[in-house]
Amino acid sequence: MYEIGAAVVGAGFIGPVHVEALRRLGVPIRGLLGVDQAESKSACAKLGLPRAYMSYDEVLADPSVQAVHLAVPNVLHYPMAKRAIEAGKHVMCEKPLAMTAAESAELVGLARGKKLAAGVCYNLRFYPLNLEARDRCARGEVGRVYAVNGSYMQDWLFYDTDYNWRVLADQGGALRAVADIGTHWMDLICSITGLEVEAVFADLLTVHPIRKRPKGEVETFTGKLAAQRETEPVEITTEDYGNILFRFRGGAKGSLCVSQVTAGRKNCLRYEISGERCALAWNSEEPNELWIGRRDRANESLIRDPSLVGDLARSYINYPGGHNEGFPDAFKQCFRAFYNYIAAGDYSAVPQFPTFAEGHREVALCEAILKSHREQRWTAVEG
């Protein structure tokens, strides 16, 4: 489909997800870089990729690679993205874009000066019914949005024996549940409604201040399947759970509950948008249905069907109604927007994919949330 060569950096949970999505699009994948040479070779053999890179220098020096996908721990996002942009490569980076707003602001400025696509993988935007919700808000069908409420719940860190690099502040950042999954919710809501967060009030909780770290690393979401191993105690300062209130510019209000320790919730994002004409609600565990609430007539349940949605959502649907599209498809459609933008070559056009600027917005939100929690007060969002 494209003549734009890609390299994937990262062989953990999300790296192979990028590989699969790129393959389904027809983007040539030149190779993959893992955490070391052994992982690079093993992952490439498992995934059937042509080249196991031995270093990041080797990735950036490969003239057949025009785009780099960063699926690495958060602490590596800023330095790797910066080097890729300086090397003239397009970048699709996992979230959050950087560890601090100063870092993400620098990346925004650097990318702005180059004719390059610079994106952050907020893939949840690309569930077709989220695009339909966005389109309905833009067309005025929802009217003035005055409130947005929701949650993002998981249980993969429910036990104190559940462990992954994300729980460590020096690897993932001072915020964890908020930065890891809460930013998905915040990006999605801002994308759908067009609202901008003005101030936040946050109250966070670390349920397990001490976790039992297995000797040797653990991949994301695999802890409950792993055999019992020798462990060592490790102090945790990042949050397992949190509640956040939002004030949006223009007067709208919002709230978010985020948790990685709610038993039974595997990966459940929910939102409800209250507007002057109707309400919209969506649940990521039932992604092919959008609830539309009415006061004076029957509520509606819109099933994902290209014949029933607007042009925006229709352009990111590949299968007929009743043929469900889910998590892997959201990555595919996010990358479709990214590579279509590159292929078009018009860097003055407004990107359809989440940009570095929008990634910076989420990092700035995280800093305000952390400050609010520590000071226990309303905090303005800077930048």
C-alpha atoms as a printed R data frame, in Angstrom:
    type eleno elety resid chain resno       x       y      z
1   ATOM     1    CA   MET     A     1   0.000   0.000  0.000
2   ATOM     2    CA   TYR     A     2   2.860   2.381  0.773
3   ATOM     3    CA   GLU     A     3   6.479   2.801 -0.223
4   ATOM     4    CA   ILE     A     4   7.327   4.197  3.208
5   ATOM     5    CA   GLY     A     5   9.606   1.836  5.112
6   ATOM     6    CA   ALA     A     6   9.065   1.485  8.866
7   ATOM     7    CA   ALA     A     7  11.126   0.160 11.761
8   ATOM     8    CA   VAL     A     8   9.634  -0.834 15.115
9   ATOM     9    CA   VAL     A     9  11.633  -0.235 18.293
10  ATOM    10    CA   GLY     A    10  10.407  -2.386 21.183
11  ATOM    11    CA   ALA     A    11   9.524  -6.075 21.368
12  ATOM    12    CA   GLY     A    12   7.331  -6.175 24.485
13  ATOM    13    CA   PHE     A    13   3.529  -6.119 24.637
14  ATOM    14    CA   ILE     A    14   2.877  -3.232 22.263
15  ATOM    15    CA   GLY     A    15   5.694  -3.566 19.706
16  ATOM    16    CA   PRO     A    16   4.171  -6.651 18.019
17  ATOM    17    CA   VAL     A    17   0.786  -4.836 17.983
18  ATOM    18    CA   HIS     A    18   2.430  -2.135 15.853
19  ATOM    19    CA   VAL     A    19   3.943  -4.797 13.609
20  ATOM    20    CA   GLU     A    20   0.598  -6.487 13.000
21  ATOM    21    CA   ALA     A    21  -1.178  -3.198 12.254
22  ATOM    22    CA   LEU     A    22   1.531  -2.086  9.821
23  ATOM    23    CA   ARG     A    23   1.386  -5.413  8.018
24  ATOM    24    CA   ARG     A    24  -2.370  -5.187  7.600
25  ATOM    25    CA   LEU     A    25  -1.915  -1.751  6.039
26  ATOM    26    CA   GLY     A    26   0.773  -2.951  3.683
27  ATOM    27    CA   VAL     A    27   3.501  -0.742  5.148
28  ATOM    28    CA   PRO     A    28   6.907  -2.395  4.555
29  ATOM    29    CA   ILE     A    29   8.524  -3.217  7.907
30  ATOM    30    CA   ARG     A    30  12.296  -3.145  7.501
31  ATOM    31    CA   GLY     A    31  13.033  -4.668 10.884
32  ATOM    32    CA   LEU     A    32  12.773  -4.491 14.669
33  ATOM    33    CA   LEU     A    33  15.018  -3.512 17.572
34  ATOM    34    CA   GLY     A    34  14.596  -5.165 20.965
35  ATOM    35    CA   VAL     A    35  16.148  -4.400 24.319
36  ATOM    36    CA   ASP     A    36  19.307  -6.296 23.326
37  ATOM    37    CA   GLN     A    37  20.649  -8.337 20.431
38  ATOM    38    CA   ALA     A    38  19.161 -11.597 21.698
39  ATOM    39    CA   GLU     A    39  15.668 -10.107 21.977
40  ATOM    40    CA   SER     A    40  15.986  -8.447 18.568
41  ATOM    41    CA   LYS     A    41  16.850 -11.759 16.916
42  ATOM    42    CA   SER     A    42  14.221 -13.722 18.831
43  ATOM    43    CA   ALA     A    43  11.414 -11.240 18.113
44  ATOM    44    CA   CYS     A    44  12.271 -10.974 14.423
45  ATOM    45    CA   ALA     A    45  12.305 -14.749 14.087
46  ATOM    46    CA   LYS     A    46   8.959 -15.039 15.860
47  ATOM    47    CA   LEU     A    47   7.345 -12.236 13.864
48  ATOM    48    CA   GLY     A    48   8.969 -13.138 10.540
49  ATOM    49    CA   LEU     A    49  10.684  -9.778 10.095
50  ATOM    50    CA   PRO     A    50  13.605  -9.355  7.699
51  ATOM    51    CA   ARG     A    51  16.143  -7.611  9.940
52  ATOM    52    CA   ALA     A    52  17.066  -7.684 13.598
53  ATOM    53    CA   TYR     A    53  18.702  -4.360 14.367
54  ATOM    54    CA   MET     A    54  21.597  -4.458 16.789
55  ATOM    55    CA   SER     A    55  21.371  -0.821 17.947
56  ATOM    56    CA   TYR     A    56  19.270   2.325 17.618
57  ATOM    57    CA   ASP     A    57  22.129   3.900 15.652
58  ATOM    58    CA   GLU     A    58  21.663   1.118 13.126
59  ATOM    59    CA   VAL     A    59  17.924   1.856 12.841
60  ATOM    60    CA   LEU     A    60  18.503   5.570 12.241
61  ATOM    61    CA   ALA     A    61  21.290   4.912  9.734
62  ATOM    62    CA   ASP     A    62  19.134   2.599  7.592
63  ATOM    63    CA   PRO     A    63  18.199   4.585  4.425
64  ATOM    64    CA   SER     A    64  15.258   2.226  3.755
65  ATOM    65    CA   VAL     A    65  13.585   3.374  7.011
66  ATOM    66    CA   GLN     A    66  11.552   6.559  6.689
67  ATOM    67    CA   ALA     A    67   9.384   6.099  9.812
68  ATOM    68    CA   VAL     A    68  10.229   4.879 13.314
69  ATOM    69    CA   HIS     A    69   7.660   3.418 15.725
70  ATOM    70    CA   LEU     A    70   8.692   3.779 19.376
71  ATOM    71    CA   ALA     A    71   7.162   1.085 21.608
72  ATOM    72    CA   VAL     A    72   9.646   1.385 24.471
73  ATOM    73    CA   PRO     A    73   9.488   2.370 28.170
74  ATOM    74    CA   ASN     A    74   8.368   5.960 28.782
75  ATOM    75    CA   VAL     A    75  11.788   7.135 29.922
76  ATOM    76    CA   LEU     A    76  13.129   6.451 26.409
77  ATOM    77    CA   HIS     A    77  10.418   8.293 24.457
78  ATOM    78    CA   TYR     A    78  11.986  11.758 24.548
79  ATOM    79    CA   PRO     A    79  15.610  10.878 23.692
80  ATOM    80    CA   MET     A    80  14.638   8.372 20.997
81  ATOM    81    CA   ALA     A    81  12.001  10.617 19.404
82  ATOM    82    CA   LYS     A    82  14.434  13.546 19.407
83  ATOM    83    CA   ARG     A    83  17.159  11.528 17.726
84  ATOM    84    CA   ALA     A    84  14.752  10.145 15.116
85  ATOM    85    CA   ILE     A    85  13.478  13.616 14.173
86  ATOM    86    CA   GLU     A    86  17.026  14.956 13.982
87  ATOM    87    CA   ALA     A    87  17.846  12.023 11.684
88  ATOM    88    CA   GLY     A    88  14.954  13.032  9.391
89  ATOM    89    CA   LYS     A    89  12.631  10.138 10.287
90  ATOM    90    CA   HIS     A    90   8.871  10.342 10.761
91  ATOM    91    CA   VAL     A    91   7.939   9.245 14.318
92  ATOM    92    CA   MET     A    92   4.971   7.406 15.792
93  ATOM    93    CA   CYS     A    93   5.584   7.310 19.550
94  ATOM    94    CA   GLU     A    94   3.710   5.428 22.233
95  ATOM    95    CA   LYS     A    95   2.227   7.541 25.008
96  ATOM    96    CA   PRO     A    96   3.066   9.538 27.011
97  ATOM    97    CA   LEU     A    97   5.263  11.517 24.619
98  ATOM    98    CA   ALA     A    98   7.843  12.385 27.303
99  ATOM    99    CA   MET     A    99   8.503  12.325 31.040
100 ATOM   100    CA   THR     A   100   8.105  16.102 31.474
101 ATOM   101    CA   ALA     A   101   6.267  18.925 29.732
102 ATOM   102    CA   ALA     A   102   9.608  20.644 29.080
103 ATOM   103    CA   GLU     A   103  10.728  17.579 27.118
104 ATOM   104    CA   SER     A   104   7.484  17.237 25.177
105 ATOM   105    CA   ALA     A   105   7.457  20.986 24.372
106 ATOM   106    CA   GLU     A   106  10.970  20.654 22.970
107 ATOM   107    CA   LEU     A   107   9.841  17.759 20.758
108 ATOM   108    CA   VAL     A   108   6.886  19.808 19.483
109 ATOM   109    CA   GLY     A   109   9.202  22.650 18.515
110 ATOM   110    CA   LEU     A   110  11.706  20.319 16.902
111 ATOM   111    CA   ALA     A   111   9.051  18.505 14.864
112 ATOM   112    CA   ARG     A   112   7.433  21.781 13.809
113 ATOM   113    CA   GLY     A   113  10.627  22.876 12.099
114 ATOM   114    CA   LYS     A   114  10.834  19.710  9.984
115 ATOM   115    CA   LYS     A   115   8.703  18.391  7.151
116 ATOM   116    CA   LEU     A   116   7.974  15.242  9.118
117 ATOM   117    CA   ALA     A   117   4.951  13.465 10.544
118 ATOM   118    CA   ALA     A   118   5.199  13.315 14.343
119 ATOM   119    CA   GLY     A   119   2.448  11.344 16.060
120 ATOM   120    CA   VAL     A   120   1.518   9.872 19.444
121 ATOM   121    CA   CYS     A   121  -0.345   6.568 19.508
122 ATOM   122    CA   TYR     A   122  -3.657   7.549 21.083
123 ATOM   123    CA   ASN     A   123  -5.326   4.800 19.094
124 ATOM   124    CA   LEU     A   124  -8.653   4.876 20.976
125 ATOM   125    CA   ARG     A   125  -9.675   7.879 18.882
126 ATOM   126    CA   PHE     A   126  -9.921   5.529 15.920
127 ATOM   127    CA   TYR     A   127 -12.685   3.259 17.068
128 ATOM   128    CA   PRO     A   128 -15.220   4.214 14.396
129 ATOM   129    CA   LEU     A   129 -17.965   5.168 16.843
130 ATOM   130    CA   ASN     A   130 -15.615   7.545 18.656
131 ATOM   131    CA   LEU     A   131 -15.036   9.218 15.302
132 ATOM   132    CA   GLU     A   132 -18.814   9.300 14.845
133 ATOM   133    CA   ALA     A   133 -19.207  10.929 18.281
134 ATOM   134    CA   ARG     A   134 -16.594  13.512 17.287
135 ATOM   135    CA   ASP     A   135 -18.376  14.180 14.008
136 ATOM   136    CA   ARG     A   136 -21.745  14.600 15.743
137 ATOM   137    CA   CYS     A   137 -20.257  17.104 18.184
138 ATOM   138    CA   ALA     A   138 -18.640  19.043 15.318
139 ATOM   139    CA   ARG     A   139 -21.917  19.079 13.358
140 ATOM   140    CA   GLY     A   140 -23.755  20.534 16.349
141 ATOM   141    CA   GLU     A   141 -25.990  17.502 16.926
142 ATOM   142    CA   VAL     A   142 -24.982  17.312 20.593
143 ATOM   143    CA   GLY     A   143 -25.165  21.060 21.142
144 ATOM   144    CA   ARG     A   144 -23.195  22.790 23.868
145 ATOM   145    CA   VAL     A   145 -21.365  20.184 25.936
146 ATOM   146    CA   TYR     A   146 -21.654  21.072 29.612
147 ATOM   147    CA   ALA     A   147 -20.368  17.893 31.304
148 ATOM   148    CA   VAL     A   148 -18.221  14.845 30.572
149 ATOM   149    CA   ASN     A   149 -17.860  11.953 33.004
150 ATOM   150    CA   GLY     A   150 -16.168   8.599 32.766
151 ATOM   151    CA   SER     A   151 -13.622   6.059 33.883
152 ATOM   152    CA   TYR     A   152 -10.811   3.825 32.726
153 ATOM   153    CA   MET     A   153 -10.534   0.610 34.753
154 ATOM   154    CA   GLN     A   154  -8.135  -2.332 34.623
155 ATOM   155    CA   ASP     A   155  -7.140  -5.098 37.049
156 ATOM   156    CA   TRP     A   156  -3.738  -6.254 35.788
157 ATOM   157    CA   LEU     A   157  -1.988  -4.718 38.845
158 ATOM   158    CA   PHE     A   158  -4.615  -5.901 41.364
159 ATOM   159    CA   TYR     A   159  -2.252  -7.978 43.548
160 ATOM   160    CA   ASP     A   160   0.929  -6.805 45.241
161 ATOM   161    CA   THR     A   161   2.679  -9.588 43.331
162 ATOM   162    CA   ASP     A   162   1.729  -7.959 40.000
163 ATOM   163    CA   TYR     A   163   4.739  -6.133 38.652
164 ATOM   164    CA   ASN     A   164   5.986  -4.393 35.514
165 ATOM   165    CA   TRP     A   165   8.460  -1.578 34.745
166 ATOM   166    CA   ARG     A   166   5.474   0.811 34.526
167 ATOM   167    CA   VAL     A   167   5.096   0.837 38.316
168 ATOM   168    CA   LEU     A   168   8.560   2.425 38.738
169 ATOM   169    CA   ALA     A   169   8.673   6.234 38.691
170 ATOM   170    CA   ASP     A   170  12.140   6.345 37.119
171 ATOM   171    CA   GLN     A   171  10.950   4.229 34.173
172 ATOM   172    CA   GLY     A   172   7.361   5.357 33.622
173 ATOM   173    CA   GLY     A   173   7.216   8.749 35.333
174 ATOM   174    CA   ALA     A   174   5.845  10.064 38.634
175 ATOM   175    CA   LEU     A   175   2.296   9.278 37.467
176 ATOM   176    CA   ARG     A   176   1.402   5.782 36.309
177 ATOM   177    CA   ALA     A   177  -2.315   4.939 36.044
178 ATOM   178    CA   VAL     A   178  -3.100   8.506 34.950
179 ATOM   179    CA   ALA     A   179  -0.222   8.691 32.453
180 ATOM   180    CA   ASP     A   180  -0.653   5.144 31.155
181 ATOM   181    CA   ILE     A   181  -4.422   4.945 30.661
182 ATOM   182    CA   GLY     A   182  -5.878   8.198 31.988
183 ATOM   183    CA   THR     A   183  -4.223  10.137 29.161
184 ATOM   184    CA   HIS     A   184  -6.078   7.919 26.682
185 ATOM   185    CA   TRP     A   185  -9.381   9.053 28.227
186 ATOM   186    CA   MET     A   186  -8.365  12.708 28.351
187 ATOM   187    CA   ASP     A   187  -7.105  12.719 24.765
188 ATOM   188    CA   LEU     A   188 -10.261  10.971 23.581
189 ATOM   189    CA   ILE     A   189 -12.596  13.423 25.315
190 ATOM   190    CA   CYS     A   190 -10.722  16.489 24.052
191 ATOM   191    CA   SER     A   191 -10.677  15.002 20.552
192 ATOM   192    CA   ILE     A   192 -14.412  14.222 20.522
193 ATOM   193    CA   THR     A   193 -15.728  17.395 22.144
194 ATOM   194    CA   GLY     A   194 -13.123  19.967 21.177
195 ATOM   195    CA   LEU     A   195 -13.007  21.062 24.828
196 ATOM   196    CA   GLU     A   196  -9.773  22.315 26.420
197 ATOM   197    CA   VAL     A   197  -8.934  21.606 30.054
198 ATOM   198    CA   GLU     A   198  -8.380  24.784 32.053
199 ATOM   199    CA   ALA     A   199  -7.800  23.370 35.562
200 ATOM   200    CA   VAL     A   200  -7.821  20.069 37.457
201 ATOM   201    CA   PHE     A   201  -8.369  18.774 40.986
202 ATOM   202    CA   ALA     A   202  -6.868  15.336 41.659
203 ATOM   203    CA   ASP     A   203  -6.849  12.809 44.502
204 ATOM   204    CA   LEU     A   204  -4.629   9.768 43.912
205 ATOM   205    CA   LEU     A   205  -4.027   6.518 45.798
206 ATOM   206    CA   THR     A   206  -1.215   3.973 45.873
207 ATOM   207    CA   VAL     A   207  -2.943   0.768 46.986
208 ATOM   208    CA   HIS     A   208   0.277  -1.266 47.111
209 ATOM   209    CA   PRO     A   209   3.155   0.916 48.418
210 ATOM   210    CA   ILE     A   210   5.303  -2.219 48.407
211 ATOM   211    CA   ARG     A   211   5.171  -4.661 45.499
212 ATOM   212    CA   LYS     A   212   6.945  -7.996 45.110
213 ATOM   213    CA   ARG     A   213   9.203  -7.765 42.102
214 ATOM   214    CA   PRO     A   214  10.125 -11.053 40.397
215 ATOM   215    CA   LYS     A   215  13.799 -11.444 39.728
216 ATOM   216    CA   GLY     A   216  13.840 -10.834 35.983
217 ATOM   217    CA   GLU     A   217  11.415  -8.606 34.080
218 ATOM   218    CA   VAL     A   218   7.725  -9.226 33.436
219 ATOM   219    CA   GLU     A   219   5.811  -8.254 30.283
220 ATOM   220    CA   THR     A   220   2.699  -6.109 30.504
221 ATOM   221    CA   PHE     A   221  -0.542  -8.006 31.303
222 ATOM   222    CA   THR     A   222   1.288 -11.354 31.703
223 ATOM   223    CA   GLY     A   223   1.785 -11.418 35.477
224 ATOM   224    CA   LYS     A   224  -1.301 -13.512 36.217
225 ATOM   225    CA   LEU     A   225  -0.149 -16.163 33.745
226 ATOM   226    CA   ALA     A   226   3.440 -16.407 34.917
227 ATOM   227    CA   ALA     A   227   4.823 -19.247 36.976
228 ATOM   228    CA   GLN     A   228   5.687 -18.445 40.582
229 ATOM   229    CA   ARG     A   229   9.152 -16.925 40.892
230 ATOM   230    CA   GLU     A   230  11.462 -15.661 43.579
231 ATOM   231    CA   THR     A   231  10.649 -12.032 44.440
232 ATOM   232    CA   GLU     A   232  12.123  -9.029 46.192
233 ATOM   233    CA   PRO     A   233  10.231  -6.100 47.785
234 ATOM   234    CA   VAL     A   234  10.269  -2.783 45.922
235 ATOM   235    CA   GLU     A   235   8.848   0.548 47.092
236 ATOM   236    CA   ILE     A   236   6.165   2.037 44.829
237 ATOM   237    CA   THR     A   237   5.370   5.756 44.674
238 ATOM   238    CA   THR     A   238   3.180   5.751 41.556
239 ATOM   239    CA   GLU     A   239  -0.615   5.644 41.860
240 ATOM   240    CA   ASP     A   240  -2.846   2.596 41.359
241 ATOM   241    CA   TYR     A   241  -6.083   4.594 41.489
242 ATOM   242    CA   GLY     A   242  -7.230   8.184 41.156
243 ATOM   243    CA   ASN     A   243 -10.125  10.619 40.863
244 ATOM   244    CA   ILE     A   244  -9.805  13.804 38.819
245 ATOM   245    CA   LEU     A   245 -12.156  16.753 38.385
246 ATOM   246    CA   PHE     A   246 -11.856  18.949 35.290
247 ATOM   247    CA   ARG     A   247 -12.795  22.529 34.490
248 ATOM   248    CA   PHE     A   248 -12.918  23.150 30.748
249 ATOM   249    CA   ARG     A   249 -12.584  26.510 29.042
250 ATOM   250    CA   GLY     A   250 -16.058  27.902 28.451
251 ATOM   251    CA   GLY     A   251 -17.566  26.478 31.635
252 ATOM   252    CA   ALA     A   252 -18.006  22.735 31.036
253 ATOM   253    CA   LYS     A   253 -17.163  20.341 33.891
254 ATOM   254    CA   GLY     A   254 -15.819  16.786 33.938
255 ATOM   255    CA   SER     A   255 -14.665  13.897 36.067
256 ATOM   256    CA   LEU     A   256 -12.524  10.798 35.573
257 ATOM   257    CA   CYS     A   257 -11.937   7.745 37.754
258 ATOM   258    CA   VAL     A   258  -8.855   5.767 36.750
259 ATOM   259    CA   SER     A   259  -7.770   2.422 38.214
260 ATOM   260    CA   GLN     A   260  -5.423  -0.466 37.506
261 ATOM   261    CA   VAL     A   261  -6.586  -2.392 40.583
262 ATOM   262    CA   THR     A   262 -10.337  -2.884 39.998
263 ATOM   263    CA   ALA     A   263 -10.983  -6.627 39.930
264 ATOM   264    CA   GLY     A   264 -12.724  -7.926 36.842
265 ATOM   265    CA   ARG     A   265 -12.189  -4.837 34.691
266 ATOM   266    CA   LYS     A   266  -9.693  -5.986 32.089
267 ATOM   267    CA   ASN     A   267  -9.529  -2.883 29.911
268 ATOM   268    CA   CYS     A   268 -12.678  -0.795 30.287
269 ATOM   269    CA   LEU     A   269 -12.839   2.856 29.198
270 ATOM   270    CA   ARG     A   270 -16.217   4.552 29.519
271 ATOM   271    CA   TYR     A   271 -17.439   8.073 28.893
272 ATOM   272    CA   GLU     A   272 -20.741   9.924 28.964
273 ATOM   273    CA   ILE     A   273 -21.008  13.298 27.263
274 ATOM   274    CA   SER     A   274 -23.886  15.519 28.393
275 ATOM   275    CA   GLY     A   275 -24.952  18.075 25.804
276 ATOM   276    CA   GLU     A   276 -27.870  20.466 25.466
277 ATOM   277    CA   ARG     A   277 -29.489  18.366 22.712
278 ATOM   278    CA   CYS     A   278 -28.544  14.798 23.597
279 ATOM   279    CA   ALA     A   279 -26.047  12.641 25.489
280 ATOM   280    CA   LEU     A   280 -23.490  10.203 24.080
281 ATOM   281    CA   ALA     A   281 -22.024   7.198 25.895
282 ATOM   282    CA   TRP     A   282 -19.476   4.555 24.875
283 ATOM   283    CA   ASN     A   283 -17.712   1.582 26.488
284 ATOM   284    CA   SER     A   284 -14.438   0.195 25.089
285 ATOM   285    CA   GLU     A   285 -15.414  -3.371 26.026
286 ATOM   286    CA   GLU     A   286 -18.455  -2.986 23.745
287 ATOM   287    CA   PRO     A   287 -16.817  -0.748 21.125
288 ATOM   288    CA   ASN     A   288 -19.248  -1.305 18.283
289 ATOM   289    CA   GLU     A   289 -22.187   0.419 19.999
290 ATOM   290    CA   LEU     A   290 -22.747   4.128 20.723
291 ATOM   291    CA   TRP     A   291 -25.587   5.048 23.103
292 ATOM   292    CA   ILE     A   292 -27.483   8.259 22.283
293 ATOM   293    CA   GLY     A   293 -29.628   9.586 25.118
294 ATOM   294    CA   ARG     A   294 -32.788  11.623 24.465
295 ATOM   295    CA   ARG     A   295 -35.229  13.441 26.741
296 ATOM   296    CA   ASP     A   296 -38.337  13.685 24.544
297 ATOM   297    CA   ARG     A   297 -38.112  10.526 22.472
298 ATOM   298    CA   ALA     A   298 -36.688   7.037 22.650
299 ATOM   299    CA   ASN     A   299 -32.996   6.602 23.264
300 ATOM   300    CA   GLU     A   300 -30.923   5.158 20.420
301 ATOM   301    CA   SER     A   301 -28.253   2.491 20.177
302 ATOM   302    CA   LEU     A   302 -26.115   3.076 17.091
303 ATOM   303    CA   ILE     A   303 -24.342  -0.070 15.888
304 ATOM   304    CA   ARG     A   304 -21.102   0.390 13.958
305 ATOM   305    CA   ASP     A   305 -22.250   0.163 10.345
306 ATOM   306    CA   PRO     A   306 -20.777   2.205  7.475
307 ATOM   307    CA   SER     A   307 -24.265   2.826  6.089
308 ATOM   308    CA   LEU     A   308 -25.449   4.432  9.351
309 ATOM   309    CA   VAL     A   309 -22.592   6.803 10.224
310 ATOM   310    CA   GLY     A   310 -21.172  10.012  8.769
311 ATOM   311    CA   ASP     A   311 -18.318  10.396  6.321
312 ATOM   312    CA   LEU     A   312 -15.599  10.740  8.970
313 ATOM   313    CA   ALA     A   313 -16.356   7.450 10.722
314 ATOM   314    CA   ARG     A   314 -17.140   5.689  7.432
315 ATOM   315    CA   SER     A   315 -13.644   6.434  6.127
316 ATOM   316    CA   TYR     A   316 -12.182   4.409  9.018
317 ATOM   317    CA   ILE     A   317 -14.474   1.369  8.769
318 ATOM   318    CA   ASN     A   318 -13.311  -1.619  6.728
319 ATOM   319    CA   TYR     A   319 -16.047  -4.175  7.360
320 ATOM   320    CA   PRO     A   320 -19.849  -4.217  7.029
321 ATOM   321    CA   GLY     A   321 -22.170  -3.779  9.995
322 ATOM   322    CA   GLY     A   322 -22.233  -6.803 12.283
323 ATOM   323    CA   HIS     A   323 -18.583  -7.633 11.495
324 ATOM   324    CA   ASN     A   324 -16.996  -6.214 14.614
325 ATOM   325    CA   GLU     A   325 -13.812  -4.165 14.638
326 ATOM   326    CA   GLY     A   326 -11.821  -3.773 17.846
327 ATOM   327    CA   PHE     A   327  -8.474  -3.126 19.538
328 ATOM   328    CA   PRO     A   328  -6.085  -4.139 16.702
329 ATOM   329    CA   ASP     A   329  -8.225  -2.241 14.173
330 ATOM   330    CA   ALA     A   330  -7.889   0.984 16.193
331 ATOM   331    CA   PHE     A   331  -4.095   0.787 15.763
332 ATOM   332    CA   LYS     A   332  -4.466   0.031 12.068
333 ATOM   333    CA   GLN     A   333  -6.707   3.039 11.511
334 ATOM   334    CA   CYS     A   334  -4.450   5.335 13.565
335 ATOM   335    CA   PHE     A   335  -1.492   4.290 11.447
336 ATOM   336    CA   ARG     A   336  -3.583   4.622  8.281
337 ATOM   337    CA   ALA     A   337  -4.096   8.315  9.103
338 ATOM   338    CA   PHE     A   338  -0.374   8.689  9.855
339 ATOM   339    CA   TYR     A   339   0.887   7.078  6.639
340 ATOM   340    CA   ASN     A   340  -1.754   8.719  4.444
341 ATOM   341    CA   TYR     A   341  -0.499  12.051  5.757
342 ATOM   342    CA   ILE     A   342   3.095  11.128  4.886
343 ATOM   343    CA   ALA     A   343   2.114   9.808  1.449
344 ATOM   344    CA   ALA     A   344   0.142  12.968  0.637
345 ATOM   345    CA   GLY     A   345   3.240  15.072  1.288
346 ATOM   346    CA   ASP     A   346   1.253  18.183  2.267
347 ATOM   347    CA   TYR     A   347   2.667  19.101  5.667
348 ATOM   348    CA   SER     A   348   0.534  22.244  5.838
349 ATOM   349    CA   ALA     A   349  -2.598  20.064  6.069
350 ATOM   350    CA   VAL     A   350  -4.253  19.404  9.436
351 ATOM   351    CA   PRO     A   351  -3.244  15.860 10.525
352 ATOM   352    CA   GLN     A   352  -5.985  13.358 11.358
353 ATOM   353    CA   PHE     A   353  -3.643  11.418 13.664
354 ATOM   354    CA   PRO     A   354  -2.773  12.562 17.228
355 ATOM   355    CA   THR     A   355   0.194  14.922 16.941
356 ATOM   356    CA   PHE     A   356   3.176  15.722 19.152
357 ATOM   357    CA   ALA     A   357   1.358  18.939 20.114
358 ATOM   358    CA   GLU     A   358  -1.571  16.887 21.410
359 ATOM   359    CA   GLY     A   359   0.854  14.531 23.130
360 ATOM   360    CA   HIS     A   360   2.417  17.551 24.835
361 ATOM   361    CA   ARG     A   361  -1.047  18.619 26.018
362 ATOM   362    CA   GLU     A   362  -1.436  15.286 27.819
363 ATOM   363    CA   VAL     A   363   1.977  15.580 29.489
364 ATOM   364    CA   ALA     A   364   1.087  19.106 30.670
365 ATOM   365    CA   LEU     A   365  -2.201  17.732 32.017
366 ATOM   366    CA   CYS     A   366  -0.316  15.027 33.919
367 ATOM   367    CA   GLU     A   367   1.968  17.605 35.527
368 ATOM   368    CA   ALA     A   368  -1.036  19.668 36.638
369 ATOM   369    CA   ILE     A   369  -2.748  16.538 38.009
370 ATOM   370    CA   LEU     A   370   0.328  15.532 40.003
371 ATOM   371    CA   LYS     A   371   0.737  19.068 41.373
372 ATOM   372    CA   SER     A   372  -2.961  19.204 42.283
373 ATOM   373    CA   HIS     A   373  -2.746  15.915 44.167
374 ATOM   374    CA   ARG     A   374   0.357  16.940 46.082
375 ATOM   375    CA   GLU     A   375  -1.021  20.375 47.003
376 ATOM   376    CA   GLN     A   376  -4.658  19.222 47.316
377 ATOM   377    CA   ARG     A   377  -6.078  22.164 45.384
378 ATOM   378    CA   TRP     A   378  -7.372  23.232 41.975
379 ATOM   379    CA   THR     A   379  -4.403  23.633 39.620
380 ATOM   380    CA   ALA     A   380  -4.258  25.459 36.300
381 ATOM   381    CA   VAL     A   381  -2.969  23.551 33.275
382 ATOM   382    CA   GLU     A   382   0.105  25.306 31.891
383 ATOM   383    CA   GLY     A   383   1.093  25.528 28.238
